[in-house]
Amino acid sequence: MRVLIPNFFGTGHFLSDCECFAGGAELGIRLNAERWARAGADVNLMCYHPTRRGAEMVDGLRLWFIPGRLSREGSGQGGAKVHRAVWEILGQVRPDVFYQVGAGVTTGLYLAMARLRGAATVVRLANDRDISPALRDVIGPWRHRVYLWGLCHAHQRIAQTRLQQQLMRERLGLDSQVVPNCKVACDMRPAPQRQPVVWVARAMPAKRPQLFLELARAFPHQPFIMVAPGHGDTFEQDLRREAALLPNVTFVPSMTLDEVQDLFARARLLVSTSCFEGFPNTFLEASLQECPILSLDIDPDEYLTRRGAGVLVKDVQDLPRQLGALLADDAALRTMGERGRQAVLEEYEAEQVARRYLDVFRLAIGHH
């Protein structure tokens, strides 16, 4: 089985000469792709690179390089050049399956290209907004129409959660397969006594980082750590300045995946304030280190309430009260942390999730 995946900004996950500005979707592609290759698949990924050209094998995966820089400001490439490169790579790889993550005009454009090249096509939602009517206003009417064409004409669709599956069926009349995010099972990191309350997400309005800073103001004697990689824009700069005014807040512009695991190992709580998500990778990363989660509005597949990995808050006004109650109950925090780690090992471990993807790819080929 030959698989081709656009993973343009994921280059830093594979090559040490590139900084890693990619998010959870790109990390999930890497984790699964490595396992698909070990299972015998021929896995090809299209990535931006400023100087490399052609294809190169890296850790059992074939990377196809497209001219472009890896930066928070974008690739610096015009769309026409990138689209032409994708068309040419499709012709060279001749994939059995073309797999794409996320919502945008390229979902329709690249799936049309892949179908013309004879490939089965699979689309995965990146978050709940991908099937929200609000997406039309975010990406524009004509881009939205092209995206919906791609989603509707994919041979298989993947939802991260049962809620996404339900919304896709109700709003668009489309069926999908549920395959969750995944993490590689790892040992607990040795750490001193847990102290900080942490927030780990992109510095962008949809993540609502100011709510975390409001919590820090309400608990001046509790240490808080905010890890907020951004895009160098005004929003990120303003967030940095606001955090710097709070003596109990440490602002960290970025961390490696290994450093994030160390952070969760010494954290008392992870706080999530996003207004929309798919299944946050940070939930699974925190749970692997038995760090419980306090989440506003987001509980994918009832992960927190069903598995006991944390607490869901529905009203922003209730967030400080819930945080205070949790900080005063170390036994409850330990229990939630233990349950979260067990949930990851039972439901979200990378080896079993990767096999579920391959099952969907085979379905797409069968329906092709």
TIMARKE-969009 format. One record per residue (C-alpha): x, y, z; chain. Coordinates in Angstrom, 2 decimals, decimal comma. Each point is the difference from the previous one (the first is absolute). Layout:
<rs>
       xx       yy       zz  chain
        X        Y        Z      A
...
</rs>
This chain:
<rs>
       xx       yy       zz  chain
     0,00     0,00     0,00      A
     1,46     3,35    -1,10      A
    -1,20     2,97     2,06      A
     0,59     3,67    -0,84      A
    -0,58     2,76     2,57      A
     0,31     3,80    -0,18      A
     1,94     0,91     3,15      A
     1,49     3,28    -1,16      A
     0,99     1,53     3,34      A
     0,83    -3,31     1,68      A
     3,60    -0,09    -1,27      A
     1,44     0,85     3,40      A
    -1,43    -3,23     1,40      A
     2,32    -1,93    -2,33      A
     3,08     2,15    -0,66      A
     2,14     1,62     2,67      A
     1,03     2,85    -2,31      A
    -3,57     1,35     0,03      A
    -1,71     1,67     2,92      A
    -3,26    -1,62     1,01      A
    -2,90     2,43    -0,25      A
    -2,54    -2,74    -0,68      A
    -2,86    -0,81     2,33      A
    -1,79    -3,11     1,19      A
    -1,30    -1,06    -3,40      A
     3,51    -0,21    -1,46      A
     1,25    -1,89     3,03      A
    -2,85    -2,49    -0,34      A
     0,92    -0,55    -3,65      A
     3,58    -0,78     0,98      A
    -0,93    -2,43     2,78      A
    -2,40    -1,92    -2,21      A
     2,13     0,11    -3,14      A
     2,92    -1,64     1,78      A
    -2,26    -2,87     1,03      A
    -1,60    -0,34    -3,43      A
     3,48    -0,35    -1,50      A
     0,96    -2,67     2,54      A
    -3,18    -1,86    -0,96      A
     1,17    -0,09    -3,62      A
    -1,57     3,12    -1,53      A
     1,97     2,22    -2,38      A
    -0,55     3,37     1,71      A
     0,72     3,26    -1,84      A
    -0,28     3,49     1,49      A
     0,15     3,36    -1,79      A
     1,93     2,58     2,05      A
     1,34     3,50    -0,47      A
     3,76     0,47     0,11      A
     2,02     3,10    -0,89      A
     2,83    -1,84    -1,82      A
    -0,61    -3,76    -0,39      A
    -1,67    -1,31    -3,13      A
    -1,22    -3,37    -1,23      A
    -0,67    -2,81     2,45      A
     1,91    -1,36     2,98      A
    -0,55    -2,94     2,33      A
    -0,16     0,99     3,69      A
    -0,72    -2,64     2,64      A
    -1,78    -2,26    -2,49      A
    -2,11     2,83    -1,47      A
     0,51     1,66    -3,36      A
    -0,06     3,80     0,19      A
    -0,74     1,92    -3,21      A
     1,34     3,54     0,29      A
    -1,87     3,02    -1,34      A
     1,78     3,38    -0,07      A
    -1,01     2,12     2,97      A
     1,19     1,29     3,32      A
    -1,21    -1,26     3,35      A
    -0,99     3,02     2,02      A
    -2,87     1,42     1,98      A
    -0,69     2,41    -2,85      A
    -0,58    -2,75    -2,58      A
     1,92    -1,75    -2,75      A
     0,65     3,05    -2,18      A
    -1,24    -1,93    -3,04      A
    -2,81     0,88    -2,35      A
    -2,88    -2,44    -0,10      A
     0,38    -0,82    -3,68      A
     3,59    -1,24     0,45      A
    -0,97    -2,19     2,94      A
    -3,03    -1,44    -1,79      A
     2,11    -0,83    -3,06      A
     2,55    -1,75     2,22      A
    -2,77    -2,04     1,65      A
    -1,33    -1,04    -3,42      A
     3,46    -1,10    -1,12      A
     0,67    -1,96     3,20      A
    -3,38    -1,73    -0,36      A
     1,12    -1,10    -3,44      A
     3,32    -1,33     1,27      A
    -1,34    -1,81     3,08      A
    -3,25    -1,31    -1,53      A
    -1,44    -0,61     3,49      A
    -2,66    -2,54     0,81      A
    -1,25     2,39     2,71      A
     0,20     3,78     0,24      A
    -0,54     1,10     3,62      A
    -0,59     3,59     1,05      A
    -0,66     1,65     3,36      A
    -1,91     3,24     0,57      A
    -2,40     2,37    -1,69      A
     0,88     2,39    -2,78      A
    -0,07     0,62    -3,71      A
     2,76    -2,59    -0,55      A
    -2,27    -2,72     1,41      A
    -2,10     0,27    -3,13      A
     2,82     0,88    -2,37      A
     2,40    -2,78     1,03      A
    -2,69    -2,65     0,29      A
    -1,08     0,85    -3,54      A
     3,62    -0,38    -1,14      A
     0,34    -3,30     1,84      A
    -3,18    -1,37    -1,55      A
     1,25     0,98    -3,46      A
     3,20    -1,89     0,78      A
    -2,03    -3,08     0,95      A
     0,46     0,06     3,78      A
    -2,52    -0,82     2,71      A
    -0,48     3,03     2,25      A
    -0,36     0,41     3,77      A
    -0,64     3,27     1,89      A
     0,34     0,44     3,76      A
    -1,52     2,86     1,98      A
     2,51     2,06     1,97      A
    -2,51     1,44     2,47      A
    -3,70     0,61     0,61      A
     0,06     3,26    -1,98      A
     0,65    -1,96    -3,21      A
    -3,70    -0,88    -0,08      A
    -1,35     3,19     1,55      A
    -2,02     2,51    -2,07      A
     2,38     2,64     1,40      A
     2,82    -1,43    -2,13      A
    -1,53     1,69    -3,06      A
     0,66     3,43     1,50      A
     3,53    -1,00     1,05      A
     1,29    -1,26    -3,36      A
    -2,42     1,79    -2,35      A
    -3,02    -1,21    -2,00      A
     1,71    -1,38    -3,13      A
     2,79    -1,72     1,95      A
    -2,66    -1,51     2,22      A
    -1,85    -1,38    -3,02      A
     3,18    -1,57    -1,36      A
     0,78    -1,50     3,41      A
    -3,50    -1,50     0,27      A
     0,34    -1,51    -3,46      A
     3,15    -1,77     1,13      A
    -1,56    -1,18     3,24      A
    -3,10    -1,29    -1,77      A
     1,96    -1,79    -2,74      A
     2,60    -1,67     2,21      A
    -0,23    -3,78    -0,10      A
     0,26    -0,06     3,81      A
    -0,19     2,66     2,71      A
     1,55    -0,18     3,46      A
    -1,36     1,75     3,07      A
     2,06     0,38     3,16      A
    -2,99    -0,41     2,31      A
    -3,53    -1,35     0,04      A
    -1,27     3,60     0,21      A
     1,73     0,87    -3,26      A
    -1,46    -3,13    -1,57      A
    -3,49     0,97     1,18      A
     0,33     3,62    -1,20      A
     1,28    -1,09    -3,41      A
    -3,00    -2,25    -0,41      A
    -2,53     2,58     1,25      A
     1,37     3,05    -1,81      A
     1,33    -1,51    -3,23      A
    -1,60    -3,44    -0,23      A
     3,44    -1,62    -0,19      A
     1,20    -3,20     1,66      A
     3,43    -0,29     1,61      A
     2,22    -2,29     2,02      A
     1,14     1,03     3,49      A
     3,75    -0,28     0,59      A
     1,37     1,91     3,01      A
     3,28     1,80     0,49      A
     2,82    -2,09     1,35      A
     3,10     0,10     2,17      A
     2,96    -2,31     0,39      A
    -0,11    -1,75     3,36      A
     2,90     1,22     2,13      A
     1,17    -0,33     3,57      A
    -0,77     2,52     2,68      A
     2,68     2,67     0,26      A
     1,69     0,42     3,39      A
    -0,92     3,40     1,38      A
     0,01     1,95     3,28      A
    -3,22     0,88     1,76      A
    -2,62     1,24    -2,44      A
    -0,46     3,77     0,19      A
    -0,96     2,05    -3,06      A
    -3,34     0,31    -1,74      A
     0,79    -0,08    -3,73      A
    -1,50     1,09    -3,31      A
     1,40    -1,37    -3,28      A
    -1,47     1,19    -3,31      A
     0,52     2,32    -2,94      A
    -0,03     3,73     0,68      A
    -3,18     0,72    -1,92      A
    -3,43     1,45     0,89      A
    -1,87    -3,32    -0,34      A
     2,08    -1,45     2,85      A
    -1,15     2,82     2,35      A
     3,32     0,31     1,90      A
    -1,19     3,11     1,85      A
    -2,30    -2,23     2,06      A
     3,08    -1,81     1,31      A
     1,58     3,31     0,96      A
    -3,19     0,96     1,81      A
     0,34    -3,19     2,05      A
     3,58     0,99     0,83      A
    -1,23     3,36     1,29      A
    -2,57    -1,77     2,16      A
     2,65    -2,30     1,55      A
     3,04     2,28     0,52      A
     1,88    -2,48     2,22      A
    -0,33    -2,93    -2,43      A
     2,67    -0,34    -2,74      A
    -1,32    -0,10    -3,58      A
     1,89    -0,91    -3,18      A
    -1,27     1,00    -3,45      A
     1,54    -1,70    -3,04      A
    -1,29     1,96    -2,98      A
     1,80    -0,31    -3,34      A
    -1,36     2,64    -2,33      A
     0,42     1,65    -3,38      A
     1,89     3,13     1,04      A
    -3,15     2,06    -0,50      A
    -1,57     2,71     2,14      A
    -2,11    -2,51     1,91      A
     3,05    -1,95     1,14      A
     1,92     3,16     0,90      A
    -2,89     1,34     2,06      A
    -0,35    -3,36     1,76      A
     3,67     0,00     0,94      A
    -0,24     3,50     1,43      A
    -3,13    -0,86     1,98      A
     1,61    -3,15     1,43      A
     3,17     1,92     0,95      A
    -2,06     2,23     2,32      A
    -0,95    -2,99     2,17      A
     2,78    -1,07     2,40      A
    -1,41    -3,53     0,40      A
    -0,11    -0,69    -3,76      A
     2,92    -1,41    -2,01      A
    -0,48     0,51    -3,74      A
     1,79    -2,52    -2,27      A
    -0,15     0,72    -3,77      A
     0,59    -3,62    -0,99      A
     1,04    -3,45     1,25      A
     1,07    -3,23    -1,61      A
    -2,26    -3,03     0,39      A
     2,47    -1,43     2,49      A
    -0,01     3,20     2,04      A
    -3,81     0,00     0,02      A
     0,01    -3,49     1,51      A
     2,37     1,20     2,72      A
    -2,30     2,95     0,65      A
    -3,07    -2,21     0,37      A
     1,91    -2,30     2,35      A
     0,44     2,88     2,47      A
    -3,34     1,76    -0,60      A
    -2,97    -0,17     2,35      A
    -2,52     0,72    -2,74      A
    -0,34     0,73    -3,70      A
    -2,57     2,71    -0,71      A
    -1,71     0,09    -3,40      A
    -1,92     3,12    -1,07      A
    -0,48    -0,58    -3,76      A
    -3,36     0,89    -1,49      A
     0,25    -2,90    -2,46      A
     2,25    -3,03    -0,47      A
     0,06    -3,44    -1,52      A
     1,67    -2,27     2,52      A
     2,82     2,06     1,54      A
     3,34    -1,78    -0,06      A
     0,84     1,81     3,22      A
    -2,72    -1,98     1,82      A
     1,70    -3,27    -0,88      A
     3,50     1,35     0,65      A
    -1,04     1,25     3,44      A
    -1,75    -3,24     0,86      A
     3,08    -2,05    -0,87      A
     1,76     1,82     2,85      A
    -3,04    -0,32     2,31      A
    -0,71     3,72    -0,20      A
    -3,77     0,60     0,34      A
    -1,88     2,45    -2,23      A
    -2,35     2,89     0,74      A
    -1,79     0,83    -3,24      A
    -2,42     2,75    -0,94      A
    -2,64    -1,24    -2,49      A
     2,16    -2,72    -1,63      A
    -0,44    -3,69     0,91      A
     0,58    -2,10    -3,14      A
    -1,91    -3,28     0,12      A
    -0,55     0,68     3,73      A
     3,67    -0,75     0,59      A
     0,03     1,98     3,25      A
    -3,38    -0,97     1,37      A
    -0,13    -3,59    -1,28      A
     3,57    -0,94     0,85      A
     0,40     2,27     3,02      A
     3,12     1,68    -1,40      A
    -1,05     3,47     1,11      A
    -2,85     2,47     0,45      A
    -2,20     1,65    -2,62      A
    -1,27     3,54     0,67      A
    -2,92     1,32    -2,04      A
    -0,11     3,56     1,40      A
     3,05     2,25    -0,16      A
    -1,10     1,63     3,27      A
     0,40    -3,38     1,70      A
     3,60    -0,47    -1,12      A
     1,68     1,68     3,02      A
    -2,18    -1,89     2,47      A
     0,78    -3,35    -1,59      A
     3,71     0,79    -0,11      A
     0,00     0,92     3,69      A
    -1,83    -3,20     0,93      A
     2,44    -2,16    -1,95      A
     3,10     1,70     1,39      A
    -1,33    -0,71     3,49      A
    -0,48    -3,73    -0,67      A
     3,28    -1,75    -0,80      A
    -1,60    -3,44     0,34      A
    -2,54     0,81    -2,71      A
     2,75     1,31    -2,28      A
     2,01    -3,20     0,44      A
    -3,02    -2,17    -0,77      A
    -0,87     1,96    -3,15      A
     3,62    -0,15    -1,17      A
     0,14    -3,77     0,46      A
    -3,29    -0,48    -1,85      A
     1,15     2,19    -2,86      A
     3,19    -1,98    -0,55      A
    -1,96    -3,25     0,03      A
    -2,42     1,43    -2,58      A
     2,83     0,88    -2,39      A
     1,55    -3,44     0,29      A
    -3,34    -1,74    -0,59      A
    -1,54     2,14    -2,78      A
     2,49     2,39    -1,57      A
     3,30    -1,87    -0,28      A
     1,64     0,58    -3,37      A
     0,37    -3,62    -1,15      A
    -3,70    -0,80     0,23      A
    -1,10     3,36    -1,44      A
     2,33    -0,42    -3,01      A
    -1,65    -3,34    -0,82      A
    -3,41     1,70    -0,03      A
     1,25     2,50    -2,59      A
     1,22    -2,80    -2,23      A
    -3,44    -1,61     0,24      A
    -1,56     3,27    -1,25      A
     2,52     0,23    -2,84      A
    -0,94    -3,52    -1,08      A
    -3,69     0,98     0,08      A
     0,77     2,99    -2,24      A
     1,85    -2,20    -2,48      A
    -2,91    -2,44     0,03      A
    -2,50     2,80    -0,74      A
     2,22     1,57    -2,62      A
</rs>
